[in-house]
Amino acid sequence: MSIKVDEVGGAGQDVVASIRVKALGISPAEMTEMMSNLENSGGRFVVGETGQDATVESGETPFTLNLIYKPFRGDAK
């Protein structure tokens, strides 16, 4: 649904960004699957606070992931 960069800090290889991702999943399990995929980024994405809202009329589940993005870190798998 949306991606928002909340804050960017640091310089050079120490740059990090706080990112908020709002998504709509077909089932609540999709949030867990997305978190798992992000955790396999080798440290490039760090999952912080998460939230899941009530299922909407369409049957989809909205959720929010707060991430720390470290573009110069990690070894994506």
C-alpha positions as CSV (number, residue, x, y, z in Angstrom):
1,M,0.0,0.0,0.0
2,S,2.8,2.4,0.9
3,I,6.5,2.8,1.7
4,K,7.7,5.8,3.7
5,V,11.2,6.7,4.6
6,D,10.9,8.1,8.1
7,E,14.6,9.1,8.7
8,V,18.0,8.8,7.1
9,G,21.2,9.1,9.1
10,G,24.9,8.6,9.0
11,A,27.4,9.0,6.1
12,G,29.2,6.8,3.7
13,Q,29.0,3.1,4.7
14,D,27.3,4.0,8.0
15,V,24.1,5.3,6.3
16,V,20.9,3.8,7.7
17,A,17.3,4.6,7.0
18,S,14.1,4.0,9.0
19,I,11.4,2.7,6.6
20,R,7.7,2.0,7.3
21,V,6.0,-0.4,4.9
22,K,2.2,-0.7,4.9
23,A,0.9,-3.7,3.0
24,L,-2.2,-5.7,2.4
25,G,-1.9,-9.5,2.7
26,I,-4.3,-12.2,1.5
27,S,-3.8,-13.9,4.9
28,P,-2.2,-13.0,8.2
29,A,0.6,-15.4,7.4
30,E,1.8,-13.2,4.6
31,M,3.2,-10.7,7.2
32,T,5.2,-13.5,8.8
33,E,6.5,-14.6,5.4
34,M,7.5,-11.1,4.5
35,M,9.3,-10.7,7.8
36,S,11.2,-14.0,7.3
37,N,12.3,-12.9,3.8
38,L,13.6,-9.6,5.1
39,E,15.5,-11.4,7.9
40,N,17.3,-13.4,5.1
41,S,18.8,-10.2,3.8
42,G,22.0,-10.8,5.7
43,G,21.6,-7.7,7.9
44,R,20.6,-5.3,5.2
45,F,17.0,-5.1,6.6
46,V,16.3,-5.3,10.3
47,V,12.7,-5.8,11.3
48,G,11.5,-3.7,14.2
49,E,8.1,-3.0,15.5
50,T,5.3,-4.7,13.5
51,G,1.5,-4.4,13.6
52,Q,-1.5,-6.1,12.1
53,D,-4.9,-4.6,11.7
54,A,-8.3,-6.3,11.6
55,T,-9.2,-8.1,8.3
56,V,-11.0,-5.7,5.9
57,E,-14.2,-6.4,4.1
58,S,-12.3,-7.9,1.1
59,G,-10.9,-10.5,3.5
60,E,-7.4,-9.1,3.2
61,T,-5.3,-8.3,6.3
62,P,-3.5,-4.9,6.5
63,F,-0.1,-4.8,8.3
64,T,2.8,-2.5,9.0
65,L,6.5,-3.3,9.2
66,N,9.0,-0.8,10.6
67,L,12.4,-1.6,9.2
68,I,15.9,-0.4,9.5
69,Y,17.6,-0.4,6.1
70,K,21.4,-0.7,6.0
71,P,22.4,-0.5,2.3
72,F,26.1,-1.1,2.8
73,R,25.7,-4.1,5.2
74,G,24.7,-7.7,4.8
75,D,25.2,-10.3,2.3
76,A,21.8,-10.9,0.8
77,K,20.9,-14.6,0.4
